[in-house]
């Protein structure tokens, strides 16, 4: 059965790269929805149930860390959220995890790394 | 004014991350990556990616290249031919993401030294002119020049004076 995956990133190019990377990682059971920032992401999660959310950190309007917090506050029991970010510093990762993220994938990434980090959430 | 440059290990981290990002995300292997003097603080390239930062020091990443290479980078990220890009805005989005990754990876090296850095989102300027504030005493500038497919990509970092 297909898994419903929301990708939140202000770059349309990066959203496409993430979708391509997931397929290259051999994960074929994902249906993708896209949002351009945290505000659009919130509208998406209010209207639809997702199995996994992948979110950038550095975005306009509502950044990824605030988005994670808002999703947790809205849904109570949110789907797993994995941060996809260039900012792999310990500080940002700790902050994301403390707000409810379940993992993070640092850019640049390989299909092998996608499989390792995201694969378990889509089984 | 003598131009001061970043510490060597920070420049080396920029060189290695530029290679890793191009090879992993853009599927392009650089022919050469070298450190070059960052003489100017005003830029008039065909394409300029600008990303500001604040924190321990304020400043800007200024990434310059030709329109041809910006289009190629964006297209290769998407596994397309450059001719398939519908408009320059698609190329700008992909090039902006390159700037974002370069900046974010540099930030990781910078904060590992105990510094702070908050990044803006990237802006890509097409056929415009950009001037950054790095001319005062105490400013720092460094540049890494990447040559790929016969074209040049200059990755500049400009730290403003502390005062």
Contacts between the chains, C-beta under 8 A, distances in Angstrom:
chain1	res1	chain2	res2	distance
A	10	B	121	6.5
A	11	B	93	5.6
A	11	B	94	7.8
A	11	B	96	6.6
A	11	B	97	4.6
A	11	B	100	7.3
A	12	B	90	7.8
A	12	B	93	5.6
A	13	B	74	6.4
A	13	B	77	5.8
A	13	B	78	6.3
A	13	B	90	7.4
A	13	B	93	4.7
A	13	B	94	4.2
A	13	B	97	5.2
A	14	B	97	5.1
A	16	B	78	5.6
A	17	B	25	6.8
A	17	B	77	5.8
A	17	B	78	7.1
A	17	B	97	7.8
A	20	B	78	7.7
A	20	B	79	6.7
A	58	B	100	6.9
A	58	B	104	7.3
A	58	B	119	5.6
A	58	B	121	6.2
A	59	B	121	7.0
A	60	B	121	5.5
A	85	B	104	6.8
A	86	B	100	6.0
A	86	B	101	4.9
A	86	B	103	7.1
A	86	B	104	2.3
A	86	B	105	5.8
A	86	B	107	7.5
A	86	B	108	7.9
A	87	B	104	4.9
A	87	B	107	6.0
A	87	B	108	6.9
A	87	B	119	7.5
A	88	B	104	7.9
A	88	B	108	5.6
A	89	B	107	6.8
A	89	B	108	5.3
A	89	B	111	4.8
A	89	B	112	7.5
A	91	B	111	6.7
A	107	B	21	7.8
A	107	B	25	7.0
A	107	B	101	5.2
A	107	B	104	7.0
A	108	B	20	5.8
A	108	B	21	4.8
A	108	B	24	3.9
A	108	B	25	4.4
A	108	B	101	6.2
A	109	B	24	7.2
A	109	B	25	7.8
A	110	B	24	6.1
